[in-house]
Amino acid sequence: MKKLLLITLATMALIACNNRKTGEQARENGTIFYTEFDTPFGMPPFDKISFADFKPAFLKGMEDEAKEIDSIANNPEAPTFENTIAAMDHSGQLLNRVSEVFYGLKGAETNDSIQALAEELSPLLSEHRDNINFNDKLFARIKTLHDDTTGMNLTTEQYRLLDNYYKAFVRSGSMLGETEKNKLREINKELSSLTLKFGNNLLKETNGFKLIIDKKEDLAGLPEGVIAAAAETAKNEGQEGKWIFTLQKPSWLPFLQYSEKRDLREKLYKAMFNRGDNDNENDNKKIINDIVNLRIEKAQMLGYKTHADFILDENMAKTPANVYKLLNDVWKYALPQAKKEAAELQAMVDAEGGNFKIESWDWWYYTEKVRQQKYALNEEEIKPYFKMENVREGVFEVANRLYGLNFKKLENVPVYHPEVEAYEVLDADGSHISVFYTDYFPRAGKNAGAWMSSFRDQHILNGENIRPLVYNVGNFTRPTETAPSLLTLDEVETLFHEFGHALHGMLSNVTYSRVSGTSVSRDFVELPSQIMEHWAFHPEVLKLYAKHYQTGEVIPDSLIAKIDAASKFNMGFITTEFVAAALLDMDYHTQSEKKDIDVRDFEKKSMEKIGLIKEIIPRYRSTYFSHIFSGGYSAGYYAYLWAEVLDADAFQPFVEKGVFDKATAASFRENILSKGNSDDPMTLYKKYRGAEPNPIYLLKNRGFVQ
């Protein structure tokens, strides 16, 4: 994750709002969060929220929830589902409201003040959570209900919620003795602080490097659009007349694809993969060591052999052995293919008279050459058909044809940055479904990568179906002075992917917030996102949205054929770099003994063990592997591959019946997208598909079997 060192436009608006208070009737800081927002659809009033509102609202939110929990725990009446479980689900609304806004900004529009407050709040929130989890009276009420549900007549969702609360308390240490609880409190505080520090360091490392080019000959091979974007970056940095490439993916990746300057490719790529590993104030190696050891200690206190055992017990995979089997089964197909691809690239180097063995910073450059040679597929020829706005309209059209959804642009509503756009989402009958925000371009104050989250989850309260406020954030190619945002194929796929997560949040239709939307296991949450990728480049779908930004021409069949022909190209590399990272994650988190870890040596041995070739590095090296050290995917990065077994199988009915088959879409919406975590994920999947998923479709999609 990443953040900034400058005051952004949104922050300037917050400061201006603070200043206006002197001329307006002043309100107490934080009170804006005390009730539901009096705005269209309850959207956060970013134009009225100031930075000064956050801390008081957090403190009041924790205080209020503590009182609510105390009231539930000390209720003199016998425990019932309503006075204990439902009451807990309804508690903490103020804290939820301020948290969702604050951490949304921390991810997409941060600054030094937000980062500092996050660090200050981290131990307080950790202690607050532990105070709830270690409330013996509260746990006794939950345990009483969980141990005997006779006569309670619970719905499937209610039983699931009860079971979730019980397991969450047990897994949080409610059954430990006081000495162990106190020790666990300290571990939780440390982990909260360390994971936050990891992300902050990574942001500084990402923002701290710039490849500055001042000689035009050093731009050799780069497409005009890439050069223009670099010139604009330089201009914005006060270095007009030069070109700047950064460690944001839309900047470094095309440079590696097209630059003829091998030494500069090496310089930029090494800066990318050495983030957090530079023996400076932003070094993440010691943090990794401490996180891994604390996770071991915590897992064993809770009765698990390793952190992976602890995490996977709640996932579909259940055990480390099952995860390793999946990863190793795919690895045996992927590595030989990657070796073939490496040999092909080396042959091209040799044919050109290059007197060197290819390295990881050469892969993208020669892969691009081979792709053009084998498939006549030049991504610069294709990008004009993928204007960001057209791609966004494309996912909206897919959602309309599948689920009947319509998207209405909202004007003059508060957003946290001028680049953010908001839409009202309407169901086929015209009823309100959700608000959907999009925020697609990189900024210094934004984390790298792409994600979905919400400012409010769907739930039912006092008989009213509270609809969600969902957002997608990305770091896609920016528009320039001469061209709009033109997306790469990878960016198109990512936009569809994150929109799939958004649908999971938007179409949720459960009663209780704890099981709403994407509140599911890590290896199930990627099913709705990854199945959406299947529509991105389907010929029938491309004809709907892929239109040349200058002429309006629909993408021709010849280009669609090239995209399809090249769809499995470089799949050895793509799969190998992913599985290598997933195995690295598992190797860290299946350790059962605390020890001083030499991170560089650990990673090296982990990759040697599986025979990773030197031309490829893991998709994420340890020191910038934010998924597992600051992003909630520890012992869970495998989940994307696990979910691919599901999504490949789940898309098969659309292959057989039609890409917009209404009955299949209705079943997927009803049994998967609307249900959140209200039932066991495999039960939900089998209701949709009629059987457990067949892994053969994953292997076919990746071109490993016919």
N, C-alpha and C positions, 0 to 999 in steps of 0.2 A: 504494500500500500504506500501511497506517497502524498505529500503536502507541500505548502509553499512558504516563501520568505517575503512575500509582498502583499500589499493590501489590495484585494480584488475589488471589482466593481460592486459585488454584493456586499462585501464588508464595508465599503465606502457608504453604501446605502444605509447599512445598519448604524454607522457612525452619524450620518446625517440625521437619521431618525432620533438618535440620542440627543443631538443638538436641538432638534425641533421641540423636544420636551420642555425646554426652558421657556418656549413661547406658547406652549399648549398647556392644558390642564395636565399636570404631571400624574403619572400612575406609578405605583410601586413596582420596582423591578421584579420581573418574574411572573406577575399576576396575569399576563397575557396567556399563560399556559394553564391557568387554574381551571378554566372551563373549556368546553369544546369551542373551537374557533368560530366566530360569527362571520363566516365568509361563505361564498358559494361552495357547496359540497363539503364544508368544513376544511377547506384547504389551508395549510399554514400561511399566515399573513406575513410573509417574509419582508414586506415593506414596513412592517410595524415592529417586528422582533428585533431587539438589539442584543449585542453580545452580553451586555450587563444583565439580561433576563435569564441567562442559562443557569448560572450557579444558584441563585435564590430558588429557582424552580426545581432544580435537582434536589436541593436540601429539603424544600417543602414536600417534594414528591416522596422522598425517602421517609420523611417524618409521617406523612399521611398513610403511606402503605404500612409502616410499622404499627400504627394505631389500628388500621383495618385488620391486620394479621392478628394483633393482640386480641381484638374483639372476637374474631373467629375462634382462636385457640381457647379463650376463656368463656365461651358461650356455655351457660349452665344447662342448656338443653342437650339431649343426646345427639350425637353426630348424625346428620343426614347428608345426602348428596347435595341438597340445595344450600343448607347452612354451613357447609364446609367446602366441598369441591367447587360448586358453582360460585360461592362467595369468593373463594380464592381467585377464580378465573376473572372475576369482575373487579378485583382489587388492583391498586397501583396504577390507576388510569392517568393521573397527573405525571407520574414518573415515566410511564410509557410515552406519553405525548411529548414531553421535552426530550426524552432519549432519542426518539425516532427523528426528530428534527435535528438535534445536535449531531448525532452520529451520521446522519445523512450528509450534513455539511462537512463533517470531518473527512468523509470519504471523497466528496466531489468538489468542495469549495472551502478548503481549510486555510488557516494562517497560523502564525506563531502563537497568537492568543488562544485559539481553539486547541492547538496541540498542548499548550501548557495547562489549560483547564482540564483536558482529558487526562493528563498525567496526575493532576491534583485529585480529580474525582475517582480515579481508578481504585485506590485502596478503600475509599469510602463506599463505593458501590460493591466492592468485593465483600466488605464487612457486612453491609446491609443484606446482601444475598445470603451470606452465611448465618446471619441472625435469624432469618426466616427458615433456612434449611435445618438449623440446629434447635428449633423451637420444639421441645419435647412434647408439650401439650398438643401442639398442632399436629405433629407426626402421629401421636397416639390416636387422634380422631381419624386421620387418614387411614391408619393401619386397621382400626376397628372396621371401617367401611370396606377396605380392601379384603380383609380376611373372611368376611361373610357378607355376601351380597344377596342372601336369601330374602325374598320378598320385596326387594328394592325396585324391581321392574324397570331396570335401566335400559335405555336404548343402546345400540352398538356404540354410538359416539360417546355416550355418557360413561359406559364401562371403559372405553378406550381412554377417556380423559382421567378417570379415577386411577386406572392402571399406570398411566403416564406420570401422574403426580406421585404415586407411591414409589415407583421406580426411581424417579428423579430425586426424591428425598433420600432413598437408600443409597443411590449412587453419589449423593452429595455428602454422605457421612453421618446421616441421622442416627445410625445404630452404633456409632463409635462411642468410646468412653470420653470423658471430658478432656483428659490429657491429649488424646488423639485428635479430638475436635479442635482444640486450641492450636495444635501443630498444623492441622489442615487449614485453619484460617490463615496462618502465616504463609503456607505454600500457595494458597489461592491468591493472596495479595501479591506475592512475588511473581507468580505466573502472569497475573494481570498486568503488572508493571513491565515485565520483560517482553511480553508479546507486543505491547504498545511501543516500547523502545525499539524493537526490531523494525517495525513498520516506519517509525519516524526516521531511523537511520537510513533505511532504504530510500525513502523519499529524498533525503538530503543527497545521497549518492547519485540518484537519478537526475536530480536537478543540478548537481554540481559539476557535471562534465559537459563540455561542448567541443565538438570538432569544428574549428574555425578555418575556413578555406579562403585564401585571398588571391589564389592564382587560378585563372579560368581553365588552364590545362589540367588542373587537378579535378575538374568536373567531368573528365572524359568518360563517355558511356552513359551518363545519367540522362534520363528523359527530361524534357523541358519542364514538365509539371513538377518533378522532383526538385529541379534547380530553382524554379520559381518559389516553391514553398520554403526552401533553404534561404533564399534571398529575403523573403518576407520575415522569416525568423530573425535573420541578422538585422534587418531594419528595425524590428521591434525591440531588439537588444541594443539599439544605438550604434550599430556597426554597418550602416548602409554601404553598399558596394562590395560586401563580402557575402559569404554563404556559411550558414551554421547548421550543423547536424547534431541532434541531441539523442539522448537515450530513450526517448519516447518511440514506441514501435513504428508509428507511421513515418518516422524520420530515419531510424537506423536500418530498418528492413529493406526499403528500396535502395538505399546506398549499398548494402551488401549484395543485392540482386544485380545491380547494374554498373557499379563503379569499376572502371578498368584499373584503378590504382590499388594494387594488392596491399601495399604497405598501409594505406589509409583504411582499407577494409579491416585489416588486422587491428589497427589502433582503435577504431570505433567498436569493433566486436569485443575486444579484450576489455575495454572500458565497461561494456554492457555486462559481460560475464564475471567481472571481478568486483561488481558492486557488493559492498559489505565485507569484502575480503582484502582490504587495502592497508591493514595495520594502522588505521588512523582513528580519529574520534568517533567515526561512524562504523567501526568494525563490528560485525555481528557474530563472530566466531565464539567468543566467550558467552554471549547471550544464548546461542544455540546449545552450548554445553550445559548451561544452567537450566534451560527449559527442558531439555531431554531428561536430565537427572531428576528434576523436580516432578516431572510427569511419571517417571518410574516410581518414585517414592509415594506419590499420591495414589497411583493405581494399586500398589501393593498394600497400602493402608486400607484400601477399600476391598481387598480380597482378590485382586487380579494379579496374574503373573507379570504382565506387561501393560504399558499404556495402550498398545494395539488391542489386546484382549478386552480392556475396559471400554474402548471406543466401539469396537465391532460388535460387542454384545448387544448393542441397540440398533445395529444396522442389519440390512438384509443378508450381508455376507456372513455374519455371526462370528467367524473365527479367522485368525491370521492364516491358517492353513488354506482356507477357501480362497482368500485373496491371492496368496502366493500361487495357488494352482491356476487361477484365471490369468494372472500376469505371466506366469511361465509358459502356459499353453499358447498364449499369443506371441510371446517372445520367440518361441521356436519357429514361428512363421516369419516374424518381422526381421530378426537379425540376419538370416541368410539373404533376404530381399535387400536389406540395407547394404550388405556387403557387395551385392551385384551392382547396386546403384553407385556405390563408391568406386568400384572398378570402372564403371562407365564414365564417371566424371574424370577419373585419372587418365583414362584413354583419351579423352578430349584434351586434357592438359598436355599430354605427350604429343598428340597430333599437332598441336599448335606450337610445339617446340619449347614448352615450359619445362624448365629444369628444376622441378620441385615436386614433392609429394603433397597432395592436397591436405589442408588443415580445415578445422571447423569453420573458419572465417571465409573459406573458399566455396563452401557447399552451396550457398544460395546463388552465387554468381554463375557457377558452372551448371547448376541445376536449371537455371533460367535459360542458358544456352542450349542445353540438351532438350528442354521442353520446346523451344522454338524450332529446333532441328527436327524433332520427332513428330511434333503435332502442329507445327506452324502456329503455335499459340503464343502470342505476345500480349502480356497483360495490359500493356499500354494501349493496345488496339481495342481491348475489351472495356477498360475502365470508363470510357465516355458513355457507355450504356448503363452505368451504375451510379448515377447521381444519387447522393444520399437521400434526398427528398423522395425520389422515385422508388428507391428501395423501401423506404418507410411506408410509402403508399402501397407497395407490394405486400408487405406483411399485413397491413390493414385489410387489403383485398382478400388475402388468404383467410384471415380471421372472419371476414364477412361471409365468404363462400362456405366455410366449414361450419361456423357457429352462429351466423346471422348478425354478427356484431357490426356496429357502425361507429365511426370516430369523428367527432365534431370538434374542430379547433376552438379553443377558448381564448378569447381576446381580453386584454386588460385585467388579467388575474395575476396575483402576486407569484413570482418565481424567484429562485435564489440566485440566478445569473441571467443576463440578457439572452444568452444562447439557449436557455431552457424553453421548451414549448410544452403546452399542456392541452390535453384533449378530454372531452367527456366521451365515455364509452357507453353506447346504448345497445340494449338487446334488440332482437328482431322485432319485439312487440313495442319498442320505443321506450321501455323502462330503463332507468339509470342503472348501470352496472358498476362503473368505476370512474376515477380520474386517472389518466395516464400521462406521465411526464417523460420527455425525452431530452437527453443531455449528451451529445455525441462527440464533442471535440476535446482534444487534450489541452490542459492548462497546467500551469505550475502548481496550482492548488488542488489538483485532482490526482487521486491514486491512479497508477497504471492499470491496464486491463479493462474489463467490462463486467458489469454486474447489474442485478435487479434487486430492489428492496422496496420498502413502502414507508410512507409517513403515517399510515393507519391500516391495520389489518381488518379484514371482514369478520364480523361476528354479529350475533343477535343479542340485543340488550333491551330489556323491558318491552319485548315484543317487536322491536324495530330492527330490521336488517340493516346494520351499519355497513355501508359499502366501502371498499378499500381505496386508498390513494397510493398508486403504484408508480415506480419510476424505473427507467432504464438509463444507465450511464455507460458511456463508451469512450474510447480514445481513437477515433477514426481520422482519416486524412482530412485536414482542414481545407476549407475553400481558400483560394488565393485572390489576388486582385484581378486575375484574368480568367479564372475558372472556378466553378462551384466545387463542392466536395465530391470527388469521384472515388468511389470505394474499390479496393482490391477485392478479389474473390474471397479471400480470408475474412475481410471486414464484412462483406455481405453475409457470409455464413454466420459470423459472430452476431450481427444485428438480428438475424432470424433466431439464433440461439437464445439471446437474452429476452427477446420478445416471447419466446416459449415460456420462460420463467414468469414473465409478466402475466401471461394468460393464466398460469397456475394461480397467481395471486388474485387477478381480477375476477375469475370465474368461481372462486371459492364460494361455497354455499353451505356453511356449517353453523352450528350454534355457538361454539365456544372458541375464544380467540387463541387459546393455547394449541389448538389443533387446526388452525386456519391456514389456508393457502399453502405456502411452501414450508410449513413447519413439519417436515417429514424427514426421514433418515437421509443421510448424505448420498447413499447409493440409490435412492429412489427419486431425489429431488431433480436429478439431471434428466430423467425421462421426458418430462414435458418440454424441456429446452432442446434436447437433442433430437427429438422427433421432428421439431419444427425445421431443423436443418434440411430434412429430406425435401421440403417444398422449395428451398432457396433456388436450386438450379434445375428443377424439373422443367422440361421444355414447355409444358402447358402453362406453368406459372411464369416463366421468363417472358413469355409473350404478353403477359398482363402488365409487367412493370418495367422491364429492361428496355428503355428507350433512349436513343442518343440525345444527350443534353442540348445539342445545337440544332439538330434537324427534326427531332421527334420521331425518327425512324425506329421502328420496333427491331430489336436485335435479330439479325438474319439467321436463317437455319444453318448456314455454314459456320457461324461462330458458335451457335448452340452445339453443333456437332463436335467442334474442337473442344469446347468445355467438357462435354461428356466423354470424349475420347481420352482426355487428359485427367479425368477425375480420380483415377487410381495411380496417377503418376506420382513418384516420390513418396509412395505410401510406406515403403520400408523405413525411410528416414522419419516420417511423421509419427509412425507407430513406435519406432525404437526410441526416439527421444522422449516420448511420453511415458512408455513403460519403464524406461530407465529411471525417470523421476519418481514414478510410483513405487518402484522397488527401493529406491533410496529412502523415500518416506517410510516404507515398512521396515527397512533395516534399522533406521533410527529408533523406531517405536516398538520393535520387538525385542529390544535389549531388556534384560531382566536384572542387571547389576549396574549400580551407579559407579561411574568412573570418570576420570578426566579424559575428555574426547578431543583428540587432534582432528578438527573438522576436515582439514584438507586431506589428511591421511585416511580418515574414515570414508570420505567420499571416494577417494581413489581406490581403496580396497573393495568398496561396494560395487564399483563399476568394473573392476578387474574380475571380480567373482562371476559376473554374468557375461563377460567377454565383450563389453561395449568397445567398438572400434574407435580409434583415436580421432577419426574424422568427424565424430558426432559426440556432443556433450549432452547431458540430461537437459530436458526442456527448462528445468529450473535447477541451477546449482544451489547448494545448501544456503549460502549467505544471502540469496535473494528469493528463497523459496517461501514467499509470503503466505501461500495457501496453507502451509503446515506450521509455520512459526508465528503467524499473526492473523491468519484468516479463517480459522475454524475447520480446516480440512486435515488436521493431524491424523495419521493412520487412515486417511480417507481420500487421498488423491486418486487412488484406484477407482473411485466411484464413477468417474467419467466413462471408464471402460466397462464397468459393471452395468451402468445404465445404458451403454451402447448395445449390450446384449438385449436389453429390454426394448430400446427404441427401434432397433433394426427389425425385431420380431413384431413390434407394435405397428410398424408402418406397412407390414406385409398385406393386411387387408386392403389398404389403399392401393397397393400395387395390383392386387387382384380385382378390385371392384371399381377403381377409379380414384384419382387423386383428390377429388372433392366429394367422395361418396357421403351422402348426408347421414345415412344410418350409422355408418362407422364413426363419423365425427360426433354424432349425438351420443353414442356409447362411450367414446373416449372422454367427452365432456362430463357425462353423468358419472362415470365410474372412476375417472382419474382426476380431471381438472377441478371438479366441484367438491371433491371429498376431503381434500387436505390430508390430515393425519387422523381422520375419524374412524379408520379401520386399518387392519394389518395390510401393508403394501402389496404383498403377494396375493392376498385375498382380493384386493381391489383389481390387481392386474388380471387375475383369472376371471373375474366377472366381465372384464372388457374382452379378453382374448379367448377365454374358454379353456386355457391350459397355461402351464408355465412356459416361459420363453425358450425358444430354440436358438442356441448360440451359432448355428450354421449361418444365419443371415449376417451376423457381424463379420465373419470371415469372408463371406461373399462380397459384402460391401467394401471391404478393404482390399479385395482382389487376391486374397491368399488362397482361396479355393474357388473352383468353378461352380 
